[in-house]
Amino acid sequence: MSRKQVVLLYSFWILLFPTIIIGFRVLVDWSVGNLDPIMSYIPVWLGIATGGILAGLFVHSIKKAN
């Protein structure tokens, strides 16, 4: 796995994955009519990003083993 592929893998799990999840959460909250201030979504985004770091390391170690 090249260095560029590793960077793209980590950037997906750390930046894009949490943003997509929060986007879906905002859309669901908006469609229900319970839209919170945007600042309330930041802790959730940070938590998912932390999970994304762990998921990125896990996926990288699996791909590296193969």
N, C-alpha and C positions, 0 to 999 in steps of 0.2 A: 504494500500500500504506500503510495507516494505521500510526500508531506502535504501536497495540495489537497489530496483526498482526505487526509486526516483533518486538516483545517476546515474543509467543507462539512465533514461529518460533525465535528464539534460545534461549528457555528449553527448547524441545523438544530441540534439538541439543546444548545444553550440559548439561542436567540429566537429562532423561528418557531420551534415547537411550543414554548410558553406563550408566544404572541398569538399563535393560532388558537390555542386553548382559551386564552383570555378573550380573544375576539368572539369565539363562540359563546362564551359566558355572557359577554356584554349583549350580544344579539338575543340570547334567551331572556336575559333580564329586561331588555328593551321591549321584546314582544309580549312579555307578561305585564309590563307596565311598572316594574320595580327597579328602575335604573338608579343605581347608587352613584355618588360622586366618583369621578375617575381615580381619585387618590385611594379609594378603598380597594382597588384592584391591584395596586402595586405590591402589597405584601404577598398576595396570591401569586403574582407573576414571579416574584423573587423566589418563592418556595418551589414553584415548578421549574424555574431555571436551575436551582440547586439540584433538583431531581434530574434535570437534563444533563448536568455535569456528570452525575453518577451513571446515567444511561449511556452517555457518550463514551465514558471510560469502559463500560461493560461491553458495548458493541465493538469498540476498538480492540479490546483484548480478545474477543471472539474472532474477529477478522484477522488479527495478527496470528492467532494460533492456527488458523487454516491455511 
